[in-house]
Amino acid sequence: MDLTEEKRKEIETTFNVPSLRENQVNGIKAICNGKDVFLGLKTGSGKSIIYESLPIVYPSATIIVITALVSIMKEHTQRLCKLGFKATYIGRDPTEDDAINEGIFKFIFASPEALVGDRKWRDVVTNLKLT
């Protein structure tokens, strides 16, 4: 699969950017082609749009973002919700646990400890539908 011009424009419109940078396009294309991506750039350089754009390219996808800082989870969750995406983080609200388990959210942020150290969340991640 490749990143079509139509999907690229939709990403730019959704995230209110005039155009994607070359490294962003290359990262998205690599993921579309089943490759692992490591992108080491400074804070604020636009790394997040690579994973944030995936529900546009793959509408049925659930994106799991692993980060150690709750402040990053909160910031990104709020931003994505404002953009119209369903996003949460593990530990945010225990009443959301069932919704996470049911695949309601497009984005789930979690700490490494939550995903590795808690069998419940390991099972949820293991059982997510991958399309």
Biotite code that builds the C-alpha atoms (Angstrom):
import biotite.structure as struc

atoms = struc.array([
    struc.Atom([0.000, 0.000, 0.000], chain_id="A", res_id=1, res_name="MET", atom_name="CA", element="C"),
    struc.Atom([1.158, 3.527, -0.658], chain_id="A", res_id=2, res_name="ASP", atom_name="CA", element="C"),
    struc.Atom([0.193, 6.941, 0.626], chain_id="A", res_id=3, res_name="LEU", atom_name="CA", element="C"),
    struc.Atom([-2.163, 8.336, -2.016], chain_id="A", res_id=4, res_name="THR", atom_name="CA", element="C"),
    struc.Atom([-2.336, 12.035, -2.808], chain_id="A", res_id=5, res_name="GLU", atom_name="CA", element="C"),
    struc.Atom([-5.944, 12.008, -1.583], chain_id="A", res_id=6, res_name="GLU", atom_name="CA", element="C"),
    struc.Atom([-4.935, 10.563, 1.820], chain_id="A", res_id=7, res_name="LYS", atom_name="CA", element="C"),
    struc.Atom([-2.002, 12.970, 2.032], chain_id="A", res_id=8, res_name="ARG", atom_name="CA", element="C"),
    struc.Atom([-4.334, 15.954, 1.506], chain_id="A", res_id=9, res_name="LYS", atom_name="CA", element="C"),
    struc.Atom([-6.766, 14.560, 4.087], chain_id="A", res_id=10, res_name="GLU", atom_name="CA", element="C"),
    struc.Atom([-3.939, 14.276, 6.624], chain_id="A", res_id=11, res_name="ILE", atom_name="CA", element="C"),
    struc.Atom([-2.799, 17.843, 5.904], chain_id="A", res_id=12, res_name="GLU", atom_name="CA", element="C"),
    struc.Atom([-6.354, 19.152, 6.264], chain_id="A", res_id=13, res_name="THR", atom_name="CA", element="C"),
    struc.Atom([-7.103, 17.170, 9.425], chain_id="A", res_id=14, res_name="THR", atom_name="CA", element="C"),
    struc.Atom([-3.941, 18.302, 11.172], chain_id="A", res_id=15, res_name="PHE", atom_name="CA", element="C"),
    struc.Atom([-4.009, 21.812, 9.697], chain_id="A", res_id=16, res_name="ASN", atom_name="CA", element="C"),
    struc.Atom([-0.555, 21.681, 8.138], chain_id="A", res_id=17, res_name="VAL", atom_name="CA", element="C"),
    struc.Atom([0.208, 23.270, 4.764], chain_id="A", res_id=18, res_name="PRO", atom_name="CA", element="C"),
    struc.Atom([2.118, 20.175, 3.646], chain_id="A", res_id=19, res_name="SER", atom_name="CA", element="C"),
    struc.Atom([3.735, 17.111, 5.127], chain_id="A", res_id=20, res_name="LEU", atom_name="CA", element="C"),
    struc.Atom([7.507, 17.166, 5.383], chain_id="A", res_id=21, res_name="ARG", atom_name="CA", element="C"),
    struc.Atom([9.559, 14.648, 3.452], chain_id="A", res_id=22, res_name="GLU", atom_name="CA", element="C"),
    struc.Atom([10.514, 12.690, 6.581], chain_id="A", res_id=23, res_name="ASN", atom_name="CA", element="C"),
    struc.Atom([6.832, 12.508, 7.591], chain_id="A", res_id=24, res_name="GLN", atom_name="CA", element="C"),
    struc.Atom([5.775, 11.223, 4.167], chain_id="A", res_id=25, res_name="VAL", atom_name="CA", element="C"),
    struc.Atom([8.625, 8.699, 4.192], chain_id="A", res_id=26, res_name="ASN", atom_name="CA", element="C"),
    struc.Atom([7.652, 7.505, 7.672], chain_id="A", res_id=27, res_name="GLY", atom_name="CA", element="C"),
    struc.Atom([3.983, 7.078, 6.754], chain_id="A", res_id=28, res_name="ILE", atom_name="CA", element="C"),
    struc.Atom([4.893, 5.302, 3.504], chain_id="A", res_id=29, res_name="LYS", atom_name="CA", element="C"),
    struc.Atom([7.248, 2.947, 5.343], chain_id="A", res_id=30, res_name="ALA", atom_name="CA", element="C"),
    struc.Atom([4.484, 1.994, 7.788], chain_id="A", res_id=31, res_name="ILE", atom_name="CA", element="C"),
    struc.Atom([2.076, 1.504, 4.872], chain_id="A", res_id=32, res_name="CYS", atom_name="CA", element="C"),
    struc.Atom([4.615, -0.890, 3.396], chain_id="A", res_id=33, res_name="ASN", atom_name="CA", element="C"),
    struc.Atom([4.880, -2.907, 6.618], chain_id="A", res_id=34, res_name="GLY", atom_name="CA", element="C"),
    struc.Atom([8.243, -1.571, 7.732], chain_id="A", res_id=35, res_name="LYS", atom_name="CA", element="C"),
    struc.Atom([9.324, -0.590, 11.211], chain_id="A", res_id=36, res_name="ASP", atom_name="CA", element="C"),
    struc.Atom([10.062, 3.097, 11.614], chain_id="A", res_id=37, res_name="VAL", atom_name="CA", element="C"),
    struc.Atom([12.468, 4.821, 13.972], chain_id="A", res_id=38, res_name="PHE", atom_name="CA", element="C"),
    struc.Atom([12.599, 8.577, 13.699], chain_id="A", res_id=39, res_name="LEU", atom_name="CA", element="C"),
    struc.Atom([14.914, 10.457, 16.027], chain_id="A", res_id=40, res_name="GLY", atom_name="CA", element="C"),
    struc.Atom([14.135, 14.150, 15.789], chain_id="A", res_id=41, res_name="LEU", atom_name="CA", element="C"),
    struc.Atom([13.954, 17.033, 18.235], chain_id="A", res_id=42, res_name="LYS", atom_name="CA", element="C"),
    struc.Atom([10.809, 17.905, 20.150], chain_id="A", res_id=43, res_name="THR", atom_name="CA", element="C"),
    struc.Atom([8.274, 19.783, 18.063], chain_id="A", res_id=44, res_name="GLY", atom_name="CA", element="C"),
    struc.Atom([9.597, 18.547, 14.733], chain_id="A", res_id=45, res_name="SER", atom_name="CA", element="C"),
    struc.Atom([6.412, 16.739, 13.699], chain_id="A", res_id=46, res_name="GLY", atom_name="CA", element="C"),
    struc.Atom([7.143, 13.122, 14.580], chain_id="A", res_id=47, res_name="LYS", atom_name="CA", element="C"),
    struc.Atom([3.697, 12.544, 16.083], chain_id="A", res_id=48, res_name="SER", atom_name="CA", element="C"),
    struc.Atom([1.823, 13.200, 12.843], chain_id="A", res_id=49, res_name="ILE", atom_name="CA", element="C"),
    struc.Atom([3.299, 9.970, 11.479], chain_id="A", res_id=50, res_name="ILE", atom_name="CA", element="C"),
    struc.Atom([1.327, 7.785, 13.902], chain_id="A", res_id=51, res_name="TYR", atom_name="CA", element="C"),
    struc.Atom([-1.530, 10.266, 14.259], chain_id="A", res_id=52, res_name="GLU", atom_name="CA", element="C"),
    struc.Atom([-2.258, 10.003, 10.542], chain_id="A", res_id=53, res_name="SER", atom_name="CA", element="C"),
    struc.Atom([-2.631, 6.221, 10.535], chain_id="A", res_id=54, res_name="LEU", atom_name="CA", element="C"),
    struc.Atom([-6.405, 6.135, 11.205], chain_id="A", res_id=55, res_name="PRO", atom_name="CA", element="C"),
    struc.Atom([-6.814, 8.204, 8.039], chain_id="A", res_id=56, res_name="ILE", atom_name="CA", element="C"),
    struc.Atom([-4.796, 5.703, 6.030], chain_id="A", res_id=57, res_name="VAL", atom_name="CA", element="C"),
    struc.Atom([-6.236, 2.684, 7.892], chain_id="A", res_id=58, res_name="TYR", atom_name="CA", element="C"),
    struc.Atom([-9.705, 3.682, 9.178], chain_id="A", res_id=59, res_name="PRO", atom_name="CA", element="C"),
    struc.Atom([-10.201, 0.512, 11.222], chain_id="A", res_id=60, res_name="SER", atom_name="CA", element="C"),
    struc.Atom([-6.805, 0.737, 12.953], chain_id="A", res_id=61, res_name="ALA", atom_name="CA", element="C"),
    struc.Atom([-6.245, 1.122, 16.676], chain_id="A", res_id=62, res_name="THR", atom_name="CA", element="C"),
    struc.Atom([-3.002, 2.960, 17.398], chain_id="A", res_id=63, res_name="ILE", atom_name="CA", element="C"),
    struc.Atom([-1.161, 2.136, 20.619], chain_id="A", res_id=64, res_name="ILE", atom_name="CA", element="C"),
    struc.Atom([1.412, 4.707, 21.652], chain_id="A", res_id=65, res_name="VAL", atom_name="CA", element="C"),
    struc.Atom([3.875, 3.772, 24.371], chain_id="A", res_id=66, res_name="ILE", atom_name="CA", element="C"),
    struc.Atom([5.299, 6.647, 26.354], chain_id="A", res_id=67, res_name="THR", atom_name="CA", element="C"),
    struc.Atom([6.602, 6.854, 29.891], chain_id="A", res_id=68, res_name="ALA", atom_name="CA", element="C"),
    struc.Atom([5.247, 10.321, 30.675], chain_id="A", res_id=69, res_name="LEU", atom_name="CA", element="C"),
    struc.Atom([1.638, 10.888, 31.733], chain_id="A", res_id=70, res_name="VAL", atom_name="CA", element="C"),
    struc.Atom([1.974, 14.539, 30.723], chain_id="A", res_id=71, res_name="SER", atom_name="CA", element="C"),
    struc.Atom([2.620, 13.486, 27.114], chain_id="A", res_id=72, res_name="ILE", atom_name="CA", element="C"),
    struc.Atom([-0.329, 11.077, 27.242], chain_id="A", res_id=73, res_name="MET", atom_name="CA", element="C"),
    struc.Atom([-2.631, 13.835, 28.511], chain_id="A", res_id=74, res_name="LYS", atom_name="CA", element="C"),
    struc.Atom([-1.409, 16.417, 25.998], chain_id="A", res_id=75, res_name="GLU", atom_name="CA", element="C"),
    struc.Atom([-1.746, 14.130, 22.986], chain_id="A", res_id=76, res_name="HIS", atom_name="CA", element="C"),
    struc.Atom([-5.095, 12.714, 24.136], chain_id="A", res_id=77, res_name="THR", atom_name="CA", element="C"),
    struc.Atom([-6.564, 16.206, 24.515], chain_id="A", res_id=78, res_name="GLN", atom_name="CA", element="C"),
    struc.Atom([-5.202, 17.313, 21.148], chain_id="A", res_id=79, res_name="ARG", atom_name="CA", element="C"),
    struc.Atom([-6.492, 14.262, 19.286], chain_id="A", res_id=80, res_name="LEU", atom_name="CA", element="C"),
    struc.Atom([-9.918, 14.521, 20.931], chain_id="A", res_id=81, res_name="CYS", atom_name="CA", element="C"),
    struc.Atom([-10.137, 18.172, 19.815], chain_id="A", res_id=82, res_name="LYS", atom_name="CA", element="C"),
    struc.Atom([-9.406, 16.985, 16.277], chain_id="A", res_id=83, res_name="LEU", atom_name="CA", element="C"),
    struc.Atom([-12.331, 14.552, 16.493], chain_id="A", res_id=84, res_name="GLY", atom_name="CA", element="C"),
    struc.Atom([-10.486, 11.319, 17.228], chain_id="A", res_id=85, res_name="PHE", atom_name="CA", element="C"),
    struc.Atom([-11.392, 9.014, 20.102], chain_id="A", res_id=86, res_name="LYS", atom_name="CA", element="C"),
    struc.Atom([-8.284, 8.924, 22.276], chain_id="A", res_id=87, res_name="ALA", atom_name="CA", element="C"),
    struc.Atom([-7.473, 7.977, 25.845], chain_id="A", res_id=88, res_name="THR", atom_name="CA", element="C"),
    struc.Atom([-4.698, 6.633, 27.991], chain_id="A", res_id=89, res_name="TYR", atom_name="CA", element="C"),
    struc.Atom([-4.596, 3.696, 30.331], chain_id="A", res_id=90, res_name="ILE", atom_name="CA", element="C"),
    struc.Atom([-5.226, 4.891, 33.852], chain_id="A", res_id=91, res_name="GLY", atom_name="CA", element="C"),
    struc.Atom([-7.039, 8.056, 32.801], chain_id="A", res_id=92, res_name="ARG", atom_name="CA", element="C"),
    struc.Atom([-10.479, 6.916, 33.860], chain_id="A", res_id=93, res_name="ASP", atom_name="CA", element="C"),
    struc.Atom([-11.203, 3.375, 35.099], chain_id="A", res_id=94, res_name="PRO", atom_name="CA", element="C"),
    struc.Atom([-14.728, 3.638, 33.655], chain_id="A", res_id=95, res_name="THR", atom_name="CA", element="C"),
    struc.Atom([-13.103, 3.681, 30.178], chain_id="A", res_id=96, res_name="GLU", atom_name="CA", element="C"),
    struc.Atom([-11.509, 0.258, 30.652], chain_id="A", res_id=97, res_name="ASP", atom_name="CA", element="C"),
    struc.Atom([-14.397, -1.581, 28.998], chain_id="A", res_id=98, res_name="ASP", atom_name="CA", element="C"),
    struc.Atom([-14.432, 0.870, 26.077], chain_id="A", res_id=99, res_name="ALA", atom_name="CA", element="C"),
    struc.Atom([-10.679, 0.333, 25.593], chain_id="A", res_id=100, res_name="ILE", atom_name="CA", element="C"),
    struc.Atom([-11.255, -3.413, 25.663], chain_id="A", res_id=101, res_name="ASN", atom_name="CA", element="C"),
    struc.Atom([-14.056, -3.093, 23.098], chain_id="A", res_id=102, res_name="GLU", atom_name="CA", element="C"),
    struc.Atom([-11.896, -1.121, 20.669], chain_id="A", res_id=103, res_name="GLY", atom_name="CA", element="C"),
    struc.Atom([-13.857, 2.142, 20.925], chain_id="A", res_id=104, res_name="ILE", atom_name="CA", element="C"),
    struc.Atom([-10.713, 4.299, 20.883], chain_id="A", res_id=105, res_name="PHE", atom_name="CA", element="C"),
    struc.Atom([-8.548, 5.016, 17.838], chain_id="A", res_id=106, res_name="LYS", atom_name="CA", element="C"),
    struc.Atom([-5.616, 5.979, 20.057], chain_id="A", res_id=107, res_name="PHE", atom_name="CA", element="C"),
    struc.Atom([-4.581, 4.343, 23.294], chain_id="A", res_id=108, res_name="ILE", atom_name="CA", element="C"),
    struc.Atom([-1.600, 5.792, 25.109], chain_id="A", res_id=109, res_name="PHE", atom_name="CA", element="C"),
    struc.Atom([0.098, 3.698, 27.766], chain_id="A", res_id=110, res_name="ALA", atom_name="CA", element="C"),
    struc.Atom([3.234, 3.435, 29.783], chain_id="A", res_id=111, res_name="SER", atom_name="CA", element="C"),
    struc.Atom([5.523, 0.455, 29.241], chain_id="A", res_id=112, res_name="PRO", atom_name="CA", element="C"),
    struc.Atom([4.721, -0.656, 32.794], chain_id="A", res_id=113, res_name="GLU", atom_name="CA", element="C"),
    struc.Atom([0.975, -0.680, 32.137], chain_id="A", res_id=114, res_name="ALA", atom_name="CA", element="C"),
    struc.Atom([1.321, -2.800, 29.002], chain_id="A", res_id=115, res_name="LEU", atom_name="CA", element="C"),
    struc.Atom([3.972, -5.183, 30.244], chain_id="A", res_id=116, res_name="VAL", atom_name="CA", element="C"),
    struc.Atom([3.308, -5.251, 33.964], chain_id="A", res_id=117, res_name="GLY", atom_name="CA", element="C"),
    struc.Atom([-0.464, -5.657, 33.967], chain_id="A", res_id=118, res_name="ASP", atom_name="CA", element="C"),
    struc.Atom([-1.836, -8.889, 32.491], chain_id="A", res_id=119, res_name="ARG", atom_name="CA", element="C"),
    struc.Atom([-5.215, -7.263, 31.769], chain_id="A", res_id=120, res_name="LYS", atom_name="CA", element="C"),
    struc.Atom([-3.664, -4.709, 29.387], chain_id="A", res_id=121, res_name="TRP", atom_name="CA", element="C"),
    struc.Atom([-1.305, -7.247, 27.822], chain_id="A", res_id=122, res_name="ARG", atom_name="CA", element="C"),
    struc.Atom([-4.379, -9.345, 27.000], chain_id="A", res_id=123, res_name="ASP", atom_name="CA", element="C"),
    struc.Atom([-6.219, -6.331, 25.558], chain_id="A", res_id=124, res_name="VAL", atom_name="CA", element="C"),
    struc.Atom([-3.300, -5.488, 23.275], chain_id="A", res_id=125, res_name="VAL", atom_name="CA", element="C"),
    struc.Atom([-2.883, -9.123, 22.272], chain_id="A", res_id=126, res_name="THR", atom_name="CA", element="C"),
    struc.Atom([-6.562, -9.398, 21.351], chain_id="A", res_id=127, res_name="ASN", atom_name="CA", element="C"),
    struc.Atom([-6.996, -6.150, 19.410], chain_id="A", res_id=128, res_name="LEU", atom_name="CA", element="C"),
    struc.Atom([-8.202, -6.676, 15.878], chain_id="A", res_id=129, res_name="LYS", atom_name="CA", element="C"),
    struc.Atom([-5.429, -5.955, 13.425], chain_id="A", res_id=130, res_name="LEU", atom_name="CA", element="C"),
    struc.Atom([-6.479, -5.148, 9.881], chain_id="A", res_id=131, res_name="THR", atom_name="CA", element="C"),
])
